[in-house]
Amino acid sequence: MTSLALIDLGYGNVESVRLGFERIGAAPVRTDDPDVIARAERVILPGVGHAGYARERVEAAGLAEVLRARTRPTLGICVGMQLLFEGSEETDRPLLGVLPGRVTSLEPAPGRPVPHMGWTRLHDVEEGLGVHEGEHVYFAHSYACPGSGADAACATYGRSFPVIVRKGPFWGAQFHPERSAAPGAAFLKAFLSS
């Protein structure tokens, strides 16, 4: 059994996520094989880019039902986290729907451009995530997930939004832990020990 499967659908930040895990001593296996992903102890669904395209790639690889049925730790990163929700303004297609709600665009304002790129402080952080209240993590996104009852940490960029979600086996990170220095590495370690 693969202990850590990194879903590679030919888009996004797969290589940087792989390197982020390798820096903390993990050895993820890059794959799009539904059987490997279904049996893996832990799964990472990365993503950068358009949620609609990401959803199409998940469907084309035969992974939508495999991911919904996961009972072991599964981490969505950035667009991968957004895919855990029911829908998004970015696409008419339903997403995976393991968390309720619809992803919406961030609103630009003077001094607050979209996409939101850079370091932002965490708040309302739950225990056991590896990250702590007031730490800064790195973002690159134009959309944010709704509050869902699964919020485990938040940040504010014009409005407060969930940065980490956790429900059952599903974890999500809107930020990029692979690019967030020590706090990001600590978050990945917490996921691996979950």
C-alpha positions as CSV (number, residue, x, y, z in Angstrom):
1,M,0.0,0.0,0.0
2,T,1.2,3.5,-0.9
3,S,1.6,5.5,2.3
4,L,1.4,8.9,0.6
5,A,-0.2,9.5,-2.8
6,L,0.2,12.8,-4.5
7,I,-2.4,13.2,-7.2
8,D,-0.8,14.3,-10.5
9,L,-3.4,15.4,-13.1
10,G,-1.0,17.3,-15.2
11,Y,-1.6,20.8,-13.8
12,G,-0.8,23.0,-10.9
13,N,1.8,22.8,-8.1
14,V,2.5,19.1,-8.0
15,E,6.2,19.4,-8.1
16,S,6.5,22.1,-5.5
17,V,4.1,20.1,-3.2
18,R,6.3,17.0,-3.7
19,L,9.4,18.9,-2.8
20,G,7.6,20.4,0.3
21,F,6.9,16.9,1.6
22,E,10.4,15.6,0.7
23,R,11.9,18.5,2.8
24,I,10.2,17.1,5.9
25,G,11.3,13.5,5.1
26,A,8.2,12.1,3.4
27,A,8.3,10.4,0.0
28,P,5.0,11.0,-1.9
29,V,4.2,8.9,-4.9
30,R,2.9,10.9,-7.9
31,T,0.0,9.1,-9.4
32,D,-3.4,9.5,-11.1
33,D,-4.3,5.8,-10.7
34,P,-7.7,5.5,-8.9
35,D,-6.7,2.1,-7.3
36,V,-3.5,3.5,-5.8
37,I,-5.3,6.6,-4.6
38,A,-8.2,4.5,-3.1
39,R,-5.8,2.3,-1.1
40,A,-3.3,5.0,0.0
41,E,-2.9,5.7,3.7
42,R,-2.9,9.5,2.9
43,V,-3.7,11.5,-0.2
44,I,-2.8,15.0,-1.3
45,L,-4.9,16.8,-4.0
46,P,-2.9,19.9,-5.0
47,G,-4.0,22.5,-7.4
48,V,-3.3,26.0,-8.8
49,G,-5.4,27.5,-11.5
50,H,-9.1,27.2,-12.6
51,A,-11.4,25.1,-10.5
52,G,-13.5,24.1,-13.5
53,Y,-10.4,22.7,-15.3
54,A,-9.2,20.9,-12.1
55,R,-12.7,19.4,-11.7
56,E,-12.6,18.2,-15.3
57,R,-9.2,16.5,-14.8
58,V,-10.5,14.8,-11.6
59,E,-13.5,13.5,-13.5
60,A,-11.4,12.4,-16.5
61,A,-9.1,10.4,-14.3
62,G,-12.0,8.6,-12.6
63,L,-11.2,10.1,-9.2
64,A,-14.4,12.0,-8.2
65,E,-16.0,9.0,-6.4
66,V,-12.7,7.7,-5.2
67,L,-12.1,11.0,-3.4
68,R,-15.6,11.3,-2.0
69,A,-15.3,7.8,-0.6
70,R,-12.0,8.4,1.2
71,T,-12.0,7.4,4.9
72,R,-8.3,8.1,5.5
73,P,-6.6,11.4,5.7
74,T,-6.9,13.4,2.5
75,L,-5.5,17.0,2.0
76,G,-6.6,19.5,-0.6
77,I,-4.2,22.3,-1.2
78,C,-5.4,25.7,-2.7
79,V,-7.7,24.7,-5.6
80,G,-7.5,21.2,-4.2
81,M,-9.2,22.6,-1.0
82,Q,-11.8,24.5,-3.1
83,L,-12.7,21.2,-4.9
84,L,-13.8,19.8,-1.5
85,F,-16.8,22.2,-1.6
86,E,-20.1,21.8,-3.4
87,G,-19.6,24.5,-6.0
88,S,-17.7,27.6,-7.2
89,E,-18.4,30.8,-9.0
90,E,-15.6,29.8,-11.2
91,T,-17.5,26.9,-12.9
92,D,-21.0,25.7,-13.4
93,R,-19.9,22.1,-12.7
94,P,-20.5,20.7,-9.2
95,L,-17.4,20.1,-7.2
96,L,-16.8,17.1,-4.9
97,G,-19.3,18.2,-2.3
98,V,-17.6,16.8,0.8
99,L,-18.0,20.2,2.4
100,P,-21.1,22.4,2.1
101,G,-21.0,25.8,0.4
102,R,-19.9,27.7,-2.7
103,V,-16.5,29.2,-3.3
104,T,-16.7,32.9,-4.2
105,S,-14.3,35.4,-5.7
106,L,-12.3,37.8,-3.5
107,E,-13.3,41.4,-4.0
108,P,-10.5,43.8,-5.1
109,A,-10.1,47.1,-3.4
110,P,-7.5,49.9,-3.3
111,G,-4.4,48.4,-1.8
112,R,-5.9,45.0,-1.9
113,P,-5.5,43.5,-5.4
114,V,-6.8,40.2,-6.6
115,P,-5.2,37.7,-6.8
116,H,-4.2,37.8,-3.2
117,M,-0.5,36.9,-3.3
118,G,1.9,37.0,-0.3
119,W,2.1,36.4,3.4
120,T,-0.9,36.8,5.6
121,R,-1.5,36.3,9.3
122,L,-3.6,33.3,10.6
123,H,-6.3,33.8,13.2
124,D,-8.8,31.6,15.0
125,V,-6.4,28.6,14.8
126,E,-7.5,25.3,16.3
127,E,-5.1,23.0,18.1
128,G,-3.3,20.1,16.3
129,L,-2.7,21.8,13.0
130,G,1.1,22.5,13.4
131,V,0.4,26.2,12.8
132,H,-0.4,28.8,15.5
133,E,-2.3,32.0,16.1
134,G,-0.6,35.0,14.4
135,E,1.8,33.1,12.2
136,H,2.1,34.1,8.6
137,V,1.6,31.8,5.7
138,Y,1.9,32.2,1.9
139,F,-1.1,32.7,-0.4
140,A,-1.7,32.9,-4.2
141,H,-5.5,32.8,-4.9
142,S,-8.4,34.8,-6.3
143,Y,-11.2,32.7,-4.7
144,A,-12.0,31.8,-1.1
145,C,-14.1,29.1,0.4
146,P,-17.2,29.8,2.6
147,G,-17.4,29.1,6.3
148,S,-18.7,25.5,6.5
149,G,-18.6,24.4,10.1
150,A,-15.3,22.8,9.3
151,D,-13.1,25.9,9.6
152,A,-9.9,25.2,11.6
153,A,-8.0,28.4,10.9
154,C,-8.8,31.7,9.1
155,A,-7.1,34.7,7.6
156,T,-8.4,38.1,6.5
157,Y,-8.1,39.7,3.1
158,G,-10.9,42.1,2.8
159,R,-13.1,39.6,4.6
160,S,-12.3,36.7,6.9
161,F,-12.2,33.3,5.1
162,P,-11.2,29.7,6.1
163,V,-7.5,29.0,5.5
164,I,-7.6,25.5,6.9
165,V,-10.6,23.2,7.0
166,R,-10.9,19.8,8.7
167,K,-13.9,17.4,8.6
168,G,-13.5,13.7,9.2
169,P,-10.7,12.5,7.0
170,F,-10.7,15.7,4.9
171,W,-8.2,18.5,5.4
172,G,-7.9,21.6,3.3
173,A,-5.3,24.4,3.0
174,Q,-6.1,27.5,1.0
175,F,-2.6,28.7,1.6
176,H,0.5,27.0,0.1
177,P,2.2,25.0,2.9
178,E,5.0,24.0,0.5
179,R,5.9,27.7,0.2
180,S,5.2,28.8,3.8
181,A,8.6,28.1,5.4
182,A,8.5,26.7,9.0
183,P,4.7,27.1,9.6
184,G,4.0,25.3,6.3
185,A,6.4,22.4,7.1
186,A,4.8,22.1,10.6
187,F,1.3,21.9,9.0
188,L,2.4,19.1,6.6
189,K,3.9,17.2,9.5
190,A,0.6,17.6,11.4
191,F,-1.3,16.2,8.4
192,L,1.1,13.2,8.2
193,S,0.6,12.4,11.9
194,S,-3.2,12.7,11.8
